[in-house]
Amino acid sequence: MTKRVLTFAFPASVALAVAACSNGANVQPLVSNALPSIGAKAAHAFAPSSTYLYVADPAAQKIVVFDPNYNVAKTYTSGVATPAGDFVDTNGNLFVANKSDCTHGNVAEYLHAATSPSFTYTAGLSCPVAVGVDKHGNVYVFDAGPGANGTTTILKFKPGKNKVAKSWDACNHTLYTLCYPEGLTIGRNNWVYTTIWGLLPGGKPSGYWVFDILIPSKNQQGYLAGWYNPAGGTAIDKRLNVLAGAWPASCGGGAPTGNEDIVKFPYPYHGSDWCPVFLGPGGFVSVTGLALSPDQSLLYVADYGAATVSVLTYPKGTLVTTLGVANGLSDPQGVAGGPAP
């Protein structure tokens, strides 16, 4: 089956603070309407889920796993080095994208229930920020590259092989002078979906656009003017609707309003008339990680700017609970759903 990469590019003119957050710098957001914690008890007002929540917390140098009642069930520290993203495959194996010093980054693989890595991918990696695994066990890594200029390189590894099987650049260099990876996920047909943002020459902002980088003849683009800030995280549901964290803007191109929200781009994807759907509840500062529970009843949102993880119902987007410092988190960047560790 031919694999495709559907790439969401978020240009930025006033996004350096968010970019610094993505790189791990200690930059405080200028505006914060972060969602208040409503406590784990609120989760009982909704249908229970058997999903465990895996949170990558680079500030705390650990992966924190919460049970379905949002109590800490397990913590991973062995093999963890500034984890930016994580992923749990269909066998319950955990994959962690370790940025480390953004020169010697790696992806650590933990067999289900293991506490130490069983394998580590290092070839060609500098600053991995997101990882995903297809149903054949192939590992896809989104790497930001070394240094301040960055890259948007996707690297594919065959399972258990520390050799790059294939790599490609997800940045449209004919348009952008700089791109930065913000999220990656795997669709039901093993397609790889990514979220990126980019800077135009001179820092000039542009609209929101989408393209299929591997099949130019079937390039599917969606534009929405007024999206002048980066967004992060990528998730896709079973109907191939794509989710990303982004600043709200009208389909007619009005200026972004409020803080970030979760936007859903319905399938099938269209052109410039493509109009997204905002899930709510909004109020996020800097979304860096998104994941759906395996049964797709819950959506997990890592808000690096607010130092929280929010749990929403899906597809309605109703807030279930918000996890933060009181729950043992420092500044979460990545999220994943999976079975008990």
MIPA-326200 format. One record per residue (C-alpha): x, y, z; residue in one letter; residue number from 1. Coordinates in steps of 0.2 Angstrom, whole numbers. Layout:
<pts>
PT xx yy zz residuo num
PT X Y Z A NUM
...
</pts>
This chain:
<pts>
PT xx yy zz residuo num
PT 0 0 0 M 1
PT 7 17 -4 T 2
PT 10 28 11 K 3
PT 5 46 11 R 4
PT 10 60 22 V 5
PT -3 74 25 L 6
PT 6 89 32 T 7
PT -2 104 40 F 8
PT 9 119 40 A 9
PT 6 133 52 F 10
PT 15 149 48 P 11
PT 20 161 62 A 12
PT 24 179 64 S 13
PT 22 181 82 V 14
PT 26 163 87 A 15
PT 43 163 94 L 16
PT 38 161 112 A 17
PT 28 145 107 V 18
PT 42 139 96 A 19
PT 54 141 111 A 20
PT 42 131 122 C 21
PT 43 117 108 S 22
PT 61 118 110 N 23
PT 60 117 129 G 24
PT 65 135 133 A 25
PT 58 142 148 N 26
PT 47 155 140 V 27
PT 31 161 149 Q 28
PT 16 164 138 P 29
PT 10 182 137 L 30
PT -8 178 139 V 31
PT -16 163 148 S 32
PT -34 158 149 N 33
PT -29 140 153 A 34
PT -43 128 158 L 35
PT -45 127 177 P 36
PT -43 109 184 S 37
PT -60 102 188 I 38
PT -53 87 197 G 39
PT -53 69 194 A 40
PT -70 66 201 K 41
PT -78 75 186 A 42
PT -73 60 176 A 43
PT -87 50 184 H 44
PT -100 60 176 A 45
PT -95 52 159 F 46
PT -94 35 153 A 47
PT -79 26 160 P 48
PT -64 21 149 S 49
PT -52 7 151 S 50
PT -38 18 143 T 51
PT -22 22 152 Y 52
PT -15 39 149 L 53
PT 4 40 145 Y 54
PT 11 58 147 V 55
PT 28 64 141 A 56
PT 35 77 153 D 57
PT 51 84 148 P 58
PT 53 96 163 A 59
PT 51 81 175 A 60
PT 62 69 164 Q 61
PT 49 56 165 K 62
PT 34 47 157 I 63
PT 19 47 169 V 64
PT 5 34 166 V 65
PT -12 38 173 F 66
PT -26 24 176 D 67
PT -44 27 170 P 68
PT -47 36 186 N 69
PT -33 48 183 Y 70
PT -22 41 197 N 71
PT -3 38 194 V 72
PT -1 20 189 A 73
PT 17 20 184 K 74
PT 32 31 180 T 75
PT 46 28 167 Y 76
PT 63 36 170 T 77
PT 75 23 164 S 78
PT 80 28 146 G 79
PT 71 44 147 V 80
PT 80 60 141 A 81
PT 69 76 139 T 82
PT 54 66 132 P 83
PT 44 77 119 A 84
PT 32 64 113 G 85
PT 26 46 115 D 86
PT 16 33 107 F 87
PT 8 16 112 V 88
PT 6 3 98 D 89
PT -7 -10 96 T 90
PT 3 -22 106 N 91
PT 5 -10 121 G 92
PT 23 -6 118 N 93
PT 28 11 122 L 94
PT 39 22 111 F 95
PT 47 38 118 V 96
PT 54 52 107 A 97
PT 69 59 118 N 98
PT 75 76 113 K 99
PT 89 75 124 S 100
PT 101 89 120 D 101
PT 94 91 102 C 102
PT 110 84 96 T 103
PT 110 66 102 H 104
PT 91 62 103 G 105
PT 84 45 102 N 106
PT 68 35 102 V 107
PT 67 22 116 A 108
PT 56 7 114 E 109
PT 48 -2 129 Y 110
PT 40 -19 128 L 111
PT 23 -20 136 H 112
PT 25 -19 155 A 113
PT 44 -17 154 A 114
PT 52 -3 164 T 115
PT 68 -1 154 S 116
PT 70 1 135 P 117
PT 71 -15 125 S 118
PT 78 -6 110 F 119
PT 84 12 105 T 120
PT 83 20 88 Y 121
PT 97 33 86 T 122
PT 102 33 67 A 123
PT 100 50 59 G 124
PT 91 57 74 L 125
PT 96 74 83 S 126
PT 80 81 91 C 127
PT 65 69 89 P 128
PT 49 77 95 V 129
PT 36 65 89 A 130
PT 35 46 85 V 131
PT 22 34 78 G 132
PT 21 16 74 V 133
PT 11 8 60 D 134
PT 2 -9 61 K 135
PT 17 -17 53 H 136
PT 28 -11 67 G 137
PT 37 2 57 N 138
PT 43 17 67 V 139
PT 41 35 61 Y 140
PT 50 49 69 V 141
PT 48 68 67 F 142
PT 65 76 70 D 143
PT 68 95 73 A 144
PT 86 93 69 G 145
PT 101 101 78 P 146
PT 104 120 80 G 147
PT 92 135 80 A 148
PT 87 133 61 N 149
PT 79 116 63 G 150
PT 72 104 51 T 151
PT 56 94 48 T 152
PT 63 77 44 T 153
PT 53 61 45 I 154
PT 63 45 47 L 155
PT 56 28 45 K 156
PT 64 13 54 F 157
PT 59 -5 52 K 158
PT 55 -13 68 P 159
PT 70 -17 79 G 160
PT 82 -10 65 K 161
PT 93 5 70 N 162
PT 95 10 52 K 163
PT 85 23 42 V 164
PT 74 14 30 A 165
PT 68 30 22 K 166
PT 68 49 26 S 167
PT 60 64 19 W 168
PT 58 83 23 D 169
PT 40 89 26 A 170
PT 44 107 24 C 171
PT 39 116 8 N 172
PT 55 126 5 H 173
PT 48 135 -10 T 174
PT 37 144 2 L 175
PT 45 143 20 Y 176
PT 62 148 26 T 177
PT 60 138 42 L 178
PT 49 124 47 C 179
PT 47 116 64 Y 180
PT 38 99 68 P 181
PT 24 99 80 E 182
PT 15 82 79 G 183
PT 14 66 70 L 184
PT 1 52 70 T 185
PT -3 36 60 I 186
PT -20 34 51 G 187
PT -30 18 49 R 188
PT -21 15 32 N 189
PT -4 17 38 N 190
PT -4 35 31 W 191
PT 7 47 41 V 192
PT -1 64 46 Y 193
PT 10 78 53 T 194
PT 7 95 60 T 195
PT 21 109 56 I 196
PT 22 127 57 W 197
PT 34 138 46 G 198
PT 41 156 44 L 199
PT 40 165 27 L 200
PT 54 176 21 P 201
PT 55 191 32 G 202
PT 43 183 45 G 203
PT 28 187 34 K 204
PT 13 177 39 P 205
PT 3 167 27 S 206
PT -14 157 28 G 207
PT -16 139 34 Y 208
PT -12 126 21 W 209
PT -12 107 19 V 210
PT -3 96 6 F 211
PT 1 78 3 D 212
PT 20 78 1 I 213
PT 22 60 -6 L 214
PT 9 60 -20 I 215
PT 10 78 -28 P 216
PT -2 72 -42 S 217
PT -15 70 -28 K 218
PT -10 85 -18 N 219
PT -25 90 -7 Q 220
PT -24 107 0 Q 221
PT -34 117 12 G 222
PT -32 135 16 Y 223
PT -39 146 29 L 224
PT -33 164 30 A 225
PT -30 172 47 G 226
PT -20 158 55 W 227
PT -5 168 60 Y 228
PT 1 157 74 N 229
PT 8 140 76 P 230
PT -2 125 83 A 231
PT 3 108 88 G 232
PT -2 90 91 G 233
PT -9 78 78 T 234
PT -23 65 80 A 235
PT -34 56 67 I 236
PT -50 47 70 D 237
PT -57 31 62 K 238
PT -66 42 49 R 239
PT -50 50 44 L 240
PT -55 67 52 N 241
PT -39 76 57 V 242
PT -37 85 73 L 243
PT -24 98 78 A 244
PT -22 112 91 G 245
PT -24 129 83 A 246
PT -30 147 86 W 247
PT -48 150 81 P 248
PT -51 160 66 A 249
PT -67 162 55 S 250
PT -68 152 38 C 251
PT -69 169 30 G 252
PT -52 174 36 G 253
PT -55 184 51 G 254
PT -41 187 64 A 255
PT -38 173 77 P 256
PT -48 176 93 T 257
PT -44 170 111 G 258
PT -32 156 115 N 259
PT -30 140 106 E 260
PT -43 127 103 D 261
PT -45 110 95 I 262
PT -49 110 77 V 263
PT -56 96 67 K 264
PT -53 95 48 F 265
PT -67 84 41 P 266
PT -64 70 28 Y 267
PT -64 71 13 P 268
PT -52 85 12 Y 269
PT -56 100 1 H 270
PT -48 115 -6 G 271
PT -49 133 -1 S 272
PT -67 131 4 D 273
PT -62 118 17 W 274
PT -69 124 34 C 275
PT -64 116 50 P 276
PT -74 113 65 V 277
PT -69 119 82 F 278
PT -72 106 96 L 279
PT -70 118 111 G 280
PT -69 121 125 P 281
PT -54 132 120 G 282
PT -43 142 132 G 283
PT -27 132 128 F 284
PT -11 141 128 V 285
PT 1 130 117 S 286
PT -6 113 112 V 287
PT 9 101 109 T 288
PT 2 84 110 G 289
PT -15 76 105 L 290
PT -21 58 106 A 291
PT -37 49 105 L 292
PT -41 34 116 S 293
PT -41 17 107 P 294
PT -60 17 108 D 295
PT -60 35 102 Q 296
PT -72 41 116 S 297
PT -59 53 124 L 298
PT -47 65 117 L 299
PT -31 69 127 Y 300
PT -23 87 125 V 301
PT -6 91 131 A 302
PT -5 110 134 D 303
PT 14 114 136 Y 304
PT 10 133 138 G 305
PT -2 129 153 A 306
PT 8 114 160 A 307
PT -8 104 160 T 308
PT -16 89 151 V 309
PT -34 90 148 S 310
PT -46 76 144 V 311
PT -61 79 133 L 312
PT -75 68 127 T 313
PT -74 64 108 Y 314
PT -82 70 97 P 315
PT -92 82 107 K 316
PT -76 90 116 G 317
PT -84 91 133 T 318
PT -71 94 147 L 319
PT -69 79 158 V 320
PT -54 83 169 T 321
PT -38 93 169 T 322
PT -22 86 176 L 323
PT -7 97 182 G 324
PT 5 100 195 V 325
PT -7 92 209 A 326
PT -7 76 199 N 327
PT 12 75 198 G 328
PT 15 84 181 L 329
PT 28 98 178 S 330
PT 26 103 160 D 331
PT 19 89 149 P 332
PT 22 90 130 Q 333
PT 16 73 123 G 334
PT 2 61 126 V 335
PT -4 44 121 A 336
PT -17 32 126 G 337
PT -15 13 128 G 338
PT -18 -2 139 P 339
PT -12 -4 157 A 340
PT 7 -4 157 P 341
</pts>
